[in-house]
């Protein structure tokens, strides 16, 4: 039983980590970089700020220089994906 629970926890953690993987190429492994030298550093943003930004990129109501790039990146994300990313980004301090 312990192995099943531990395996489930590890799998869930892996999925969360994988969720940020596409973001890491521009934002850094721990969201510590200004993406392409044009964005804010997002590490440690609170969840509400990140959710608002990602939903805004998705619907076109948010963003500056990276608006076009980010719209394409977030188009596939569900509300649950956005919430997961927001938790991960908030944890990068």
TIMARTI-885145 format. One line per 5 residues: number of its first residue (from 1); for each residue x, y, z of C-alpha. Coordinates in steps of 0.02 Angstrom, whole numbers, plus 32768, in hexadecimal, padded with zeros to 4 digits. Layout:
N
NUM> X:Y:Z  ... $
This chain:
93
1> 8000:8000:8000  808D:8079:802B  80DC:805C:7F81  8039:8087:7F28  8023:8128:7F8A $
6> 80D9:815A:7F73  80CE:8132:7EB9  8032:819C:7EA8  8085:822E:7F01  8120:8221:7E94 $
11> 80B7:8215:7DF6  8051:82AE:7E27  80EF:8310:7E4D  8138:82DB:7DA5  809D:8316:7D49 $
16> 80A3:83BE:7D9F  815B:83D1:7D76  813B:839F:7CC2  80B3:8422:7CB7  8133:84AF:7CCD $
21> 81B1:845E:7C57  8178:84BB:7BBA  8182:855F:7C1C  8232:853C:7C5B  8282:8551:7BAF $
26> 825E:860D:7BB8  823E:8630:7C71  82C7:85BF:7CB9  82B7:851E:7D1D  8278:857C:7DB5 $
31> 8226:860F:7D5C  82BE:8678:7D87  82DC:86C6:7CDB  828C:8753:7C7A  8249:86F1:7BE5 $
36> 82A9:8720:7B49  82E7:87B7:7BAC  823C:880A:7B9A  81CC:87CB:7C26  81C5:87DF:7CE1 $
41> 8216:875A:7D4C  8180:86F3:7D84  81CF:868B:7E0F  816A:86A1:7EAE  80D5:86F9:7E5F $
46> 803C:86D4:7EC7  7FC0:865A:7E7D  7F39:86DC:7E5A  7FB2:874A:7DF8  7FEE:86B8:7D8F $
51> 7F3E:8678:7D6E  7F06:8726:7D38  7F9D:8739:7CC5  7F8B:868E:7C74  7ED0:86A0:7C5A $
56> 7EEF:874F:7C16  7F70:870E:7B9B  7EF4:8686:7B69  7E65:86FF:7B46  7ED6:8789:7B02 $
61> 7EB4:8808:7B8C  7F62:8803:7BDC  8014:8819:7BA8  8093:888A:7B5D  8124:885A:7AED $
66> 8108:879F:7B08  804B:87A1:7AEE  804F:8748:7A46  80CA:86C3:7A7D  806F:86A0:7B1F $
71> 7FC2:8696:7AD0  7FFE:8601:7A6C  8051:85B2:7B04  7FB7:85BA:7B73  7F33:8591:7AEF $
76> 7F38:84D7:7B1B  7F30:84EF:7BD7  7E94:84C5:7C3A  7E61:8524:7CD6  7EA8:8493:7D3C $
81> 7F4E:849F:7CDD  7F55:8559:7CFE  7F33:853E:7DB8  7FBD:84BA:7DBF  8038:852E:7D6A $
86> 8009:85BA:7DE1  802F:854B:7E77  80D7:851A:7E2D  8108:85CD:7E04  80D6:8609:7EB2 $
91> 8146:8583:7EFE  81DF:85BF:7E9C  8223:863E:7F16 $
